[in-house]
Amino acid sequence: MPVTAEDIRSVAAPLPRTEVAFVRDAMKFRVRGIVYAAVAPDELTMGFAFPKDERAALVAAQPAKFHLPIESDMRFNWVRAWLAPLGFDEMRELVLDAWQLVVPKKVVREYYGLRGRS
């Protein structure tokens, strides 16, 4: 069963400091204005924060699942995925990893219940 926009919302919305916004009918998840995940208006794809230097390898390894963002978004740490081939657990991991890129490390440690220095 393909991942749905509601599945993504169920993972992202409760994450600490996350705000849910709708911009031009796209559902966006952001922390202090920085978007870390978004669902396209047609709900067929999602974009998510991902290191620029690793995205070409991700897309090359699984082109049926991942694709590069539109040209204007290439300057950002961003990649896109088709929802149909994603499993829930994989989507959850992608969203959590993306969220971790935009929140302070202290927030990540608190979320996972870890102790330690920054």
KOLVEX-818208 format. One record per atom (N, C-alpha, C): x, y, z; atom name; residue in one letter. Coordinates in Angstrom, 2 decimals, padded with zeros to 5 digits. Each point is the difference from the previous one (the first is absolute). Layout:
R/X/Y/Z/CA/A
...
***
This chain:
R/000.85/-001.18/000.00/N/M
R/-000.85/001.18/000.00/CA/M
R/000.89/001.24/000.00/C/M
R/-000.22/000.92/-000.92/N/P
R/000.85/001.19/-000.06/CA/P
R/-000.18/000.91/001.21/C/P
R/001.05/000.73/000.29/N/V
R/-000.03/001.00/001.06/CA/V
R/-000.93/001.13/-000.43/C/V
R/-000.75/000.53/000.94/N/T
R/-000.92/001.10/-000.29/CA/T
R/000.47/001.29/000.67/C/T
R/-000.60/001.09/-000.40/N/A
R/000.30/001.28/000.62/CA/A
R/-000.34/-000.05/001.49/C/A
R/-001.07/-000.69/000.35/N/E
R/-000.38/-000.10/001.41/CA/E
R/001.03/-000.80/000.78/C/E
R/000.59/-001.03/-000.62/N/D
R/001.08/-000.76/000.65/CA/D
R/001.17/000.93/000.33/C/D
R/000.37/000.83/-000.96/N/I
R/001.12/000.93/000.18/CA/I
R/-000.33/000.98/001.11/C/I
R/-001.21/000.51/-000.02/N/R
R/-000.43/000.94/001.05/CA/R
R/000.04/-000.66/001.37/C/R
R/-000.39/-001.27/000.09/N/S
R/-000.01/-000.69/001.29/CA/S
R/001.40/-000.16/000.58/C/S
R/001.01/-000.02/-000.86/N/V
R/001.39/-000.11/000.46/CA/V
R/000.57/001.38/000.29/C/V
R/-000.18/000.94/-000.92/N/A
R/000.66/001.30/000.09/CA/A
R/-000.66/000.97/000.99/C/A
R/-001.30/000.10/-000.02/N/A
R/-000.69/001.03/000.81/CA/A
R/000.32/-000.06/001.48/C/A
R/000.13/-001.19/000.61/N/P
R/000.28/-000.03/001.44/CA/P
R/001.47/000.27/000.37/C/P
R/000.90/000.06/-000.98/N/L
R/001.41/000.21/000.32/CA/L
R/000.20/001.37/000.65/C/L
R/000.86/000.06/001.03/N/P
R/000.22/001.26/000.70/CA/P
R/000.34/001.15/-000.94/C/P
R/-000.61/001.14/000.28/N/R
R/000.19/001.27/-000.69/CA/R
R/-000.58/000.03/-001.42/C/R
R/-000.67/-001.04/-000.41/N/T
R/-000.55/-000.06/-001.35/CA/T
R/-001.27/000.82/-000.11/C/T
R/-000.09/000.75/-001.10/N/E
R/-001.22/000.70/-000.39/CA/E
R/-000.46/-000.61/-001.31/C/E
R/-001.30/-000.15/-000.14/N/V
R/-000.57/-000.47/-001.26/CA/V
R/-000.60/001.21/-000.70/C/V
R/000.31/000.15/-001.28/N/A
R/-000.50/001.14/-000.77/CA/A
R/-000.44/-000.50/-001.37/C/A
R/-000.95/000.71/-000.58/N/F
R/-000.41/-000.29/-001.37/CA/F
R/000.38/001.20/-000.85/C/F
R/000.84/-000.27/-001.00/N/V
R/000.47/001.04/-000.90/CA/V
R/-000.31/-000.46/-001.42/C/V
R/-000.83/000.76/-000.69/N/R
R/-000.44/-000.38/-001.35/CA/R
R/-000.45/-001.45/-000.05/C/R
R/-000.82/-000.39/000.96/N/D
R/-000.60/-001.33/000.12/CA/D
R/000.99/-001.11/000.32/C/D
R/001.26/000.33/000.25/N/A
R/000.98/-000.99/000.43/CA/A
R/000.08/000.02/001.52/C/A
R/000.00/-001.19/000.61/N/M
R/000.13/-000.11/001.44/CA/M
R/001.50/000.03/000.34/C/M
R/000.39/000.95/000.85/N/K
R/001.42/000.16/000.33/CA/K
R/000.20/-000.13/001.50/C/K
R/001.10/-000.62/000.35/N/F
R/000.38/-000.18/001.39/CA/F
R/001.29/000.78/000.21/C/F
R/-000.02/000.90/000.98/N/R
R/001.14/000.88/000.15/CA/R
R/000.29/000.28/001.48/C/R
R/001.24/000.40/000.22/N/V
R/000.46/000.42/001.31/CA/V
R/000.59/001.39/-000.18/C/V
R/-000.57/000.98/000.69/N/R
R/000.44/001.39/-000.10/CA/R
R/000.14/000.45/-001.45/C/R
R/-000.97/-000.34/-000.80/N/G
R/-000.04/000.43/-001.39/CA/G
R/000.83/-000.84/-000.96/C/G
R/000.77/-000.95/000.51/N/I
R/000.80/-000.86/-000.87/CA/I
R/-000.79/-001.28/-000.27/C/I
R/-000.33/-000.20/-001.26/N/V
R/-000.79/-001.17/-000.40/CA/V
R/000.90/-001.22/-000.05/C/V
R/-000.42/-001.07/000.68/N/Y
R/000.78/-001.23/-000.04/CA/Y
R/-000.73/-001.13/-000.73/C/Y
R/-001.28/000.17/-000.24/N/A
R/-000.75/-000.99/-000.78/CA/A
R/-001.23/000.70/-000.57/C/A
R/-000.42/-000.48/-001.17/N/A
R/-001.18/000.59/-000.65/CA/A
R/-000.66/-001.06/-000.87/C/A
R/-001.31/000.07/-000.05/N/V
R/-000.78/-000.90/-000.84/CA/V
R/-000.59/000.83/-001.13/C/V
R/000.21/-000.45/-001.23/N/A
R/-000.51/000.72/-001.17/CA/A
R/-001.52/000.05/000.03/C/A
R/-000.60/001.01/-000.63/N/P
R/-001.46/000.12/-000.02/CA/P
R/-000.70/-001.25/-000.56/C/P
R/000.63/-000.67/-000.96/N/D
R/-000.62/-001.21/-000.55/CA/D
R/000.20/-001.23/000.88/C/D
R/000.77/000.15/001.07/N/E
R/000.28/-001.05/000.98/CA/E
R/000.67/-001.23/-000.62/C/E
R/000.72/000.19/-001.10/N/L
R/000.72/-001.10/-000.63/CA/L
R/001.48/-000.01/000.38/C/L
R/000.50/001.15/000.44/N/T
R/001.42/000.11/000.36/CA/T
R/000.17/000.77/001.29/C/T
R/001.16/-000.19/000.60/N/M
R/000.38/000.82/001.14/CA/M
R/001.44/000.45/-000.21/C/M
R/000.29/001.18/000.50/N/G
R/001.37/000.48/000.03/CA/G
R/000.45/-000.02/001.44/C/G
R/001.30/-000.13/000.19/N/F
R/000.51/-000.05/001.36/CA/F
R/001.45/000.47/000.03/C/F
R/000.38/000.55/001.15/N/A
R/001.37/000.47/000.18/CA/A
R/000.94/-001.20/-000.08/C/A
R/001.09/000.22/-000.73/N/F
R/000.97/-001.08/-000.22/CA/F
R/001.31/000.66/-000.42/C/F
R/001.12/-000.48/000.50/N/P
R/001.28/000.65/-000.35/CA/P
R/000.23/000.07/-001.51/C/P
R/000.34/001.19/-000.48/N/K
R/000.24/000.20/-001.44/CA/K
R/001.06/-000.95/-000.53/C/K
R/001.06/-000.19/000.76/N/D
R/001.11/-000.80/-000.50/CA/D
R/-000.31/-001.50/-000.05/C/D
R/-001.14/-000.42/000.53/N/E
R/-000.37/-001.42/-000.01/CA/E
R/-001.20/-000.30/-000.91/C/E
R/-000.68/001.02/-000.47/N/R
R/-001.26/-000.25/-000.72/CA/R
R/000.20/-000.66/-001.36/C/R
R/001.06/000.33/-000.74/N/A
R/000.23/-000.64/-001.29/CA/A
R/000.16/-001.50/000.16/C/A
R/000.70/-000.42/001.04/N/A
R/000.18/-001.43/000.26/CA/A
R/-001.33/-000.66/000.36/C/A
R/-000.82/000.68/000.79/N/L
R/-001.31/-000.54/000.37/CA/L
R/-000.86/-000.21/-001.24/C/L
R/-000.06/001.01/-000.85/N/V
R/-000.82/-000.07/-001.22/CA/V
R/000.55/-001.08/-000.94/C/V
R/001.32/-000.06/-000.15/N/A
R/000.60/-001.01/-000.89/CA/A
R/-000.24/-001.42/000.51/C/A
R/000.00/-000.18/001.31/N/A
R/-000.18/-001.32/000.57/CA/A
R/-001.45/-000.49/-000.10/C/A
R/-000.97/000.93/000.06/N/Q
R/-001.41/-000.40/-000.01/CA/Q
R/-000.82/000.98/-000.83/C/Q
R/000.24/000.05/-001.32/N/P
R/-000.70/001.00/-000.82/CA/P
R/-001.50/-000.22/-000.12/C/P
R/-000.48/-001.17/000.29/N/A
R/-001.44/-000.24/-000.04/CA/A
R/-000.70/000.56/001.24/C/A
R/000.79/000.36/000.98/N/K
R/-000.55/000.49/001.26/CA/K
R/000.31/001.48/000.23/C/K
R/001.22/000.43/-000.34/N/F
R/000.45/001.36/000.30/CA/F
R/000.34/000.76/-001.26/C/F
R/-000.17/001.31/000.04/N/H
R/000.38/000.85/-001.11/CA/H
R/000.46/001.37/000.51/C/H
R/000.75/000.67/-000.84/N/L
R/000.52/001.32/000.35/CA/L
R/-001.13/001.02/000.08/C/L
R/000.19/001.03/000.78/N/P
R/-001.02/001.06/000.06/CA/P
R/000.01/000.82/-001.28/C/P
R/-000.98/000.88/-000.11/N/I
R/-000.03/000.90/-001.16/CA/I
R/001.25/000.89/000.04/C/I
R/000.36/000.53/-001.14/N/E
R/001.23/000.76/-000.15/CA/E
R/000.16/001.10/001.05/C/E
R/-001.05/000.73/000.28/N/S
R/000.10/001.10/000.97/CA/S
R/000.25/-000.48/001.43/C/S
R/-000.28/-001.27/000.28/N/D
R/000.25/-000.54/001.34/CA/D
R/001.33/-000.74/000.12/C/D
R/000.76/-000.07/-001.08/N/M
R/001.28/-000.71/000.04/CA/M
R/001.00/000.66/000.95/C/M
R/-000.19/001.26/000.29/N/R
R/000.94/000.69/000.91/CA/R
R/-000.24/-000.39/001.45/C/R
R/-001.12/-000.64/000.29/N/F
R/-000.33/-000.39/001.36/CA/F
R/000.38/-001.45/000.27/C/F
R/000.06/-000.36/001.26/N/N
R/000.17/-001.40/000.41/CA/N
R/-001.36/-000.67/-000.14/C/N
R/-000.29/-000.50/-001.19/N/W
R/-001.36/-000.45/-000.31/CA/W
R/000.03/-001.10/-001.04/C/W
R/-000.87/-000.97/000.15/N/V
R/-000.19/-001.05/-000.98/CA/V
R/-001.48/-000.37/000.03/C/V
R/-000.46/-000.73/-001.00/N/R
R/-001.42/-000.35/-000.08/CA/R
R/-000.16/-001.51/-000.12/C/R
R/-001.16/-000.48/000.40/N/A
R/-000.32/-001.42/-000.08/CA/A
R/-001.44/-000.17/-000.46/C/A
R/-000.21/-001.04/-000.82/N/W
R/-001.36/-000.39/-000.34/CA/W
R/-000.54/-000.79/001.18/C/W
R/-001.24/000.26/000.39/N/L
R/-000.57/-000.67/001.16/CA/L
R/-000.36/-001.45/-000.25/C/L
R/-000.42/-000.34/-001.21/N/A
R/-000.47/-001.35/-000.28/CA/A
R/001.01/-001.10/000.37/C/A
R/001.27/000.15/-000.33/N/P
R/000.93/-001.09/000.34/CA/P
R/000.57/000.06/001.43/C/P
R/-000.33/001.04/000.76/N/L
R/000.52/000.12/001.36/CA/L
R/-000.83/-000.82/000.98/C/L
R/000.67/-000.67/000.90/N/G
R/-000.68/-000.64/001.11/CA/G
R/-000.10/000.98/001.15/C/G
R/-000.89/-000.26/000.93/N/F
R/-000.19/000.90/001.14/CA/F
R/001.28/000.17/000.80/C/F
R/000.69/-001.10/000.30/N/D
R/001.22/000.09/000.81/CA/D
R/001.08/000.80/-000.70/C/D
R/000.14/-000.16/-001.30/N/E
R/000.99/000.76/-000.75/CA/E
R/-000.36/001.49/-000.01/C/E
R/-001.28/000.31/-000.20/N/M
R/-000.43/001.40/000.04/CA/M
R/000.27/000.59/001.36/C/M
R/-000.30/-000.74/001.05/N/R
R/000.22/000.48/001.36/CA/R
R/001.48/000.33/000.22/C/R
R/000.87/-000.87/-000.46/N/E
R/001.44/000.24/000.14/CA/E
R/000.44/001.24/-000.77/C/E
R/-000.51/000.18/-001.21/N/L
R/000.34/001.18/-000.81/CA/L
R/-000.46/001.28/000.68/C/L
R/-001.21/000.00/000.54/N/V
R/-000.54/001.18/000.67/CA/V
R/000.78/000.31/001.27/C/V
R/000.30/-001.02/000.79/N/L
R/000.76/000.22/001.23/CA/L
R/001.40/000.53/-000.31/C/L
R/000.65/-000.57/-001.01/N/D
R/001.33/000.48/-000.38/CA/D
R/-000.05/001.44/-000.48/C/D
R/-001.04/000.33/-000.77/N/A
R/-000.15/001.37/-000.50/CA/A
R/-000.23/000.97/001.16/C/A
R/-000.85/-000.38/000.93/N/W
R/-000.28/000.84/001.17/CA/W
R/001.27/000.26/000.79/C/W
R/000.83/-001.03/000.15/N/Q
R/001.24/000.14/000.77/CA/Q
R/000.97/001.00/-000.64/C/Q
R/-000.14/000.23/-001.30/N/L
R/000.86/000.97/-000.67/CA/L
R/-000.36/001.44/000.35/C/L
R/-001.20/000.24/000.52/N/V
R/-000.44/001.39/000.21/CA/V
R/-000.22/000.39/001.46/C/V
R/000.07/-000.95/000.91/N/V
R/-000.16/000.35/001.42/CA/V
R/001.35/-000.06/000.70/C/V
R/000.14/000.71/001.12/N/P
R/001.24/-000.10/000.77/CA/P
R/000.25/-001.43/000.49/C/P
R/001.26/-000.36/000.10/N/K
R/000.37/-001.35/000.45/CA/K
R/-000.59/-000.32/001.37/C/K
R/-000.13/001.01/000.84/N/K
R/-000.59/-000.20/001.33/CA/K
R/-001.44/-000.51/-000.13/C/K
R/-000.75/000.52/-000.94/N/V
R/-001.39/-000.42/-000.21/CA/V
R/-000.04/-001.45/-000.47/C/V
R/000.92/-000.37/-000.86/N/V
R/000.07/-001.39/-000.48/CA/V
R/000.31/-000.93/001.17/C/V
R/000.98/000.37/000.82/N/R
R/000.35/-000.84/001.15/CA/R
R/-001.20/-000.15/000.95/C/R
R/-000.69/001.09/000.25/N/E
R/-001.17/-000.05/000.88/CA/E
R/-001.08/-000.90/-000.59/C/E
R/-000.21/000.10/-001.31/N/Y
R/-001.02/-000.81/-000.66/CA/Y
R/000.29/-001.49/000.16/C/Y
R/001.25/-000.35/-000.18/N/Y
R/000.38/-001.42/000.10/CA/Y
R/000.34/-000.41/001.43/C/Y
R/-000.10/000.95/000.94/N/G
R/000.27/-000.30/001.40/CA/G
R/001.47/-000.23/000.30/C/G
R/000.87/000.62/-000.78/N/L
R/001.44/-000.17/000.19/CA/L
R/000.56/001.12/000.85/C/L
R/001.07/-000.29/000.66/N/R
R/000.72/001.00/000.78/CA/R
R/001.37/000.19/-000.62/C/R
R/000.55/001.16/000.15/N/G
R/001.33/000.22/-000.53/CA/G
R/000.26/001.46/-000.25/C/G
R/001.19/000.27/-000.40/N/R
R/000.40/001.38/-000.30/CA/R
R/-000.27/000.32/-001.44/C/R
R/-000.13/001.30/-000.30/N/S
R/-000.21/000.41/-001.38/CA/S
R/001.24/-000.11/-000.82/C/S
***
